[in-house]
Amino acid sequence: MLVDLVEVTTSDNLSLDGAFFKPPNQLFTEGIIEAFLLIHGSGGRFYAPATRTMATDLSQAGYPCLAINTRGHDTVWVDNATGISHGNAFEILDISKLDLRAGVDFLQTHGYHRIGLLGHSMGAVKVSYYAAFENDPRVQVVIPISPVRLSYSYYMNSADAEEFQNNLELADQMEADGRALDLMKVNFPITQFFSAASYLDKHGPGERYNLVDLGPRIHVPILALAGSLETHTRLVDMESDLVLSAVNSPSASYEIIKGGDHSLQNRKNEASKAVLKWVTNLKS
């Protein structure tokens, strides 16, 4: 399908690429949602397969969709305007709120005022975090798919505690040595390069992105999806724990898709159908 390649600019003047998926048919204006903003996972891009398929399916059903890069796209990239390195390796997760707001602003300028946030993996964390902290009246629902558990205490009580502790000690030492922006390669909770600062930001004892703690701050309907094959420490039971904590949401539910892997890469169409069914039921 044809899409419009677009660029959004954040309030701190960072340009991010994306794609706007315009529906071929009349938008379902009677629904609670007029458009969706879609957010990729760790080191991903706006055209990642799960994101692209979801945007295509939702737009075919009548919902305009904007998929954008966050500054955490890819592992490392350099902003040519400033020479500053970004990417998943350097990302401070809190700043992603600026990226999502730029996406929501884009949709508003195109006439859409009731917006759903949908994210895969770390993108699921970002959309939930935005909903919890921004109180943006334009955001009407949040849909985290395969949300990641960012919890120091949970990891320290898991079978992966020793490896996790070693990573934290290395990051702490690098930061103490003035090398907070130097890269370290880890295999837990994912195999990835992180700066010491980024690893501590996401996984340190402050637990600022623990969605189970943030769930009560979400005041819009929430649907969490996951696959039955997601048994890694960072994923297991996360969708249900998040929904159970969302006690102030007017409609909170989760669905586990049988045989689904992380981000439902092997069940993309089933994921789209689950989202559409849930959103449609919210209309009544």
N, C-alpha and C positions, 0 to 999 in steps of 0.2 A: 504494500500500500504506500501511496505517496504521503510524505509528511513535510512539514515546514521546519527547516533547521533554524534555530533561534539562538539568541544570546541574552542572558539576563545579567544584570549588574547588581552586586550586593551594596549595602550601605557603606561598606569599607572599600568600595571601588574595585572589587574583584569581578572579572568577567567570567561567566560560566556558560558553557555550551549546553544545548538541549535540543529537543524535537517536540513540535506541537502536532498532535494527532487530531485532525478535525473530523468529526463524524460525518458519514455520508448522508445521514438522515436527520430529521428534526430532533433537536435535543428534548429530552423528557423534562420539560420545565416544571411539570407538576411535582417532581420528586424533591426529596430533601437535598439532593446533590445536583449541581449544575456542571461541575467539572472536577477532574482529579489531577493532583500533583503526585508524581511517582518518583521515588528515591531509591537508588541502587545500593548495593551492599559494599563491604570493605574492599577497597581497591578496584571497584567496578566502574562502570560508565553508564551514561544514560541509555545506551543502546545494548546493554547486557541482555541476554536472551529472555530471562524471566521478566525483566522490566518491559522489554519491547513487546513480548507476547501479550502481557497484561494490558498495556496501553492500546495495542491493536484490538484486542477483544472488547475492551470497554468502549472504545470509540466506535466500533462496529455496532455496538448496542445503543449508541446515541449519546455517549458522554465524551466531550472534549477532554483530551489528556495532554498534560505537559510532563515530559520526562526530562530532568536536568541532571547535569553533573553537580555534585557537591565539591567543595575544595578537597575532599578526601578521595577524589577519583584517582585511579591508578595507584601505584606504589609511591612514585615520586614524579612530580612535574614542576617545572619552573615557570613562574609568571614572568613573561618577557618584559612587562612594563616596569616591574620592580626588582627583578632578579631574585625574588624570594622563593624558596622551595616549599612546595605544598605536596599533597598526596596523603594516602593512608598512613605512610610512615611518620608524617609530621603532624597529623591532625590532632587538634584539641577539640574534643567533641562538642563542647558547649558552643563554640563559634559556628557550628553548622546551623544554628538557629537563623543566622544571617542569610545563609544560602536558601533555606526553606522559605523565609519571608520574601526573598527576591522572587521566588517562584510563585508564591501566592499573589504578590503584587502584580506580576505579569498577567496572571489569569484575571485579576480584577480589572486591569486596564483594558482587557479584551471583553469585558462585560459580564464576567462570571463572579458571583458574590457568595455562592454557597459551595464550598470546596471540600472535597474529601482528600485526606492525606493517606498515601499507601506506600509502604516501604518493604524491601526485602532485606533480611539479615541485619546488618548494621544500619541499613536504611530503616528497618522496622524500629530500631532503637531511636533513630533520629526523629521519625514522625511522632512517636509516642512522647519523646522528650519535649518536642515543640508543643504538642497539645497540652502537656502538663504544665509548662512554664509560661507560654506566651499569651494564653487566654485570648487568642485571636478570634474575634466573632465571625470571621469569614470561614473558619474551619468548622465543619458540621459533623464529620465523622473521622475516625482514624482506624486504619487497617494495617496492623503489623503482621507481616508474613515471615515466619521463622525468626522471631525475635531472639536476640542474643542476651544471655544473662551476664551482666557485668557486675559481679559481686565478689569482692575480696574474701568475705567470710565464707561464702559458699564454696569457693575454690579451695580455701584453706582447710575445709572439712571434707574434701573430695579425695579420690584416689590419686589425683594429679597434684596434690599439695606440694610434694617435694620439688617437682619440676617448676611449679608456679613460684614457690619461694625462692628458688635459685634465680629465676628471671627477675624477680623484684629486687633481690640483693644486687644483682648486676646493674640494674637500672639505677638503683640508689647510689651505688658507687660511682657510676658514670656521671650522675648529676653532681655528686660531691666533688668530683674532679674537674668540674667545669665543662663537661662534655655532654650536656643534656640534649643537644641536638645531633650528637653522633648516633649512628645506626647500630642496632643490635638485631641479630636474627634469632627468632624464637620459634618453637614448635607448639607452644601452648599459650593461649587457647586456640590459636590458629598458627599455621606455618606462614610467617610473614616477617618482613623487616619493620622495626619500629625505632623511632628515636626514643631515648630513655624517657624524655618528657612525655611523649605521647603514650608510651606503655604505662607509665605511672598515672597519667590522667585517666585512662580508661579502666585500669585494673587495680589501682592503688586502694589503700584502706579507707579513703574518703567515700567510696561507693556513690559518687555523685550521679551515676547513670544507672543505678540499680532500679529497673522498672517496677519491681515488686514494691519498693518503697515509694515510687512515684505514682503508682496506679491510682491512689485516692485523689490525686490532683487532676485527673482526667474527667472532664464533665460533659463529654460528648459521647455518642454511641461508639462502641469499639468492637471490632471483630478481629480476633487473632487466628491465623491459620498456621498449621505446621504439618509435617509429614510423620508417619509412624516410624520411619527409619532414622529419625533425628534423635539419636541416643547419646551424642557427645555431651560431656559435662556442661559445656556452655549453652546447650540447647534443651536438654531433657526437661520436660514439664514446664518449660518457660511460658508457653502460650497459656496454659491453664493457671499458672501462678499469677501472671499479669492480670488476666481477666478477673480472677477471684479478688485481687487487690483493688480493682477499679470500682470501689463501692459507691462512688458518686456519679458513675456513668448511668444515664437513663436506660441504656441497653448494652449489656456487655456479654459477649459470648465467644466461644472458641470452637474450632472444628479441626480435627485431626484427619488428614486424608491418608487412607490406607495405602501403603507402599510408596509414599512420598518421601523424597530425599530432601536435602537442605535447599531452602528457597523454592521447593516444589519444582525443581528443574525438570524432573521427569513426569510431572503431573501439572504442567502449566495450564492446559485447557480446563482441567478440573478446578484448579484454583480460581480461574476467571469465572467459571460458572458459580462457584460458591460465593464469590464477591457479589456478582450480579443478583443472585437470589436474595442475599442478605439485604442489599441496598434496596431492592424492589419491595421487600417486606417492610422496610422502614417507612415507605410512603403512606401506609395505611394509618 
